[in-house]
Amino acid sequence: MSQLIVRNLSPRLVLRLRKRAAERGRSAEAEHRAILEAALGANGTGRDFRDFLLGMPASPGLRLRRSKDRGRKVSL
């Protein structure tokens, strides 16, 4: 098995990870693994953003309006 080291995490984020792990009865390492597997899929088949959006429940009263702002021309 491979190992992954994640550096420069904020103490607040580590605390949230530990709390989440404790709520689920797992170690922080096991919770980290579970989060990565859920995000990326155990076999590289994690959901992409499109699948995430399609999986959201519909809201009948939701009305989205497109902004009339078309941006501005930019020359590169």
N, C-alpha and C positions, 0 to 999 in steps of 0.2 A: 504494500500500500504506500502511496505517496503521502508526503506531508506538506502542509501549507502554513507558512508563517505570515501573519498579518501584523504589520507594524504601524505605529503612530495612530492608534485608535484613541479616541477621547475617553477619559475615565467614565463619563456619563454613558457612552455607548456600551462600554464593557459592563457597567452596572445593569443596564437594561437587558443585555444578553443574559447575564447571570440570573436576573429576576425571572425572565421568560423561561429559562431552563428550569429553575426551581419550581415554577408553576406547573411545568410538564413532567416533573420528576426525573429530569435528565441532568447530566453534567453540562457545563458550558460548552465543552468540546463537542458533545453529542448534539447539542442544540445548534451549534455552528454548522455541523455536518448536515443536519436536517434542513436548515435554512438554505444552504447551498444546493442541496438536492431538490428542494421545492422550487427554487429559482431557476436552476439550470437543467433539472431532470437527471435522474440517476444515470440514464444512458444518452445524455445530450438531447433529450426530447422535451425540455422545459417549454412552458408556454411562452410565446412571444407576445408583444404588446397587442397585436391584433386579436389574438385569442383571448387575452385578458379583457379587452373591451367587449368582444362578442359574448363573453361569459357573464357580463354584468346584467342584472335584471333590468327589464324595461320599466320606465316610469311614464305612465300615460300622460301626466300633466307637464312633463318636461318639454320646454320649447327652447331650442337653441337658435340664436340669430347670428348670422354672419356679419362681421364688421364691414362697414362700407369703405373703410380705409383699405386701399389697395397697395399701400406702401409707397415707395418712391423709387425712381430710377437711379441706379448706381452704375458708374462706369469703373471698370477694373483695369 
